[in-house]
């Protein structure tokens, strides 16, 4: 099991969170809490945006996907653009099958 690791960087109003390891039911709360905190900080900031970089994500389950959708919806409500970058092939297939590829990636 790869532990979940988050690395956050800020540049020109864009917050990038690099996610590595396994995103599953045991680690989703860590990611959700971190991302929602960053979104609260970005709320109201001019031209703020967020990128979730997942190229080093080794595993994602339904709970992990649910958190990404939840955070995406939260970002949309506060008008903060959010996208997922570096989507590995297995995750891209999962997003395509669920119809989320057009919204998240």
Secondary structure, 3 states (H helix, E strand, C coil): CCCCEEEEEEECCEEEEEEEEEECCCCHHHHHHHHHHHHHHHCCCCCCEEEEEEEEEEEECHHHHHHHHHHHHHHHHCCCEEEEECCCHHHHHHHHHHCCHHHHC
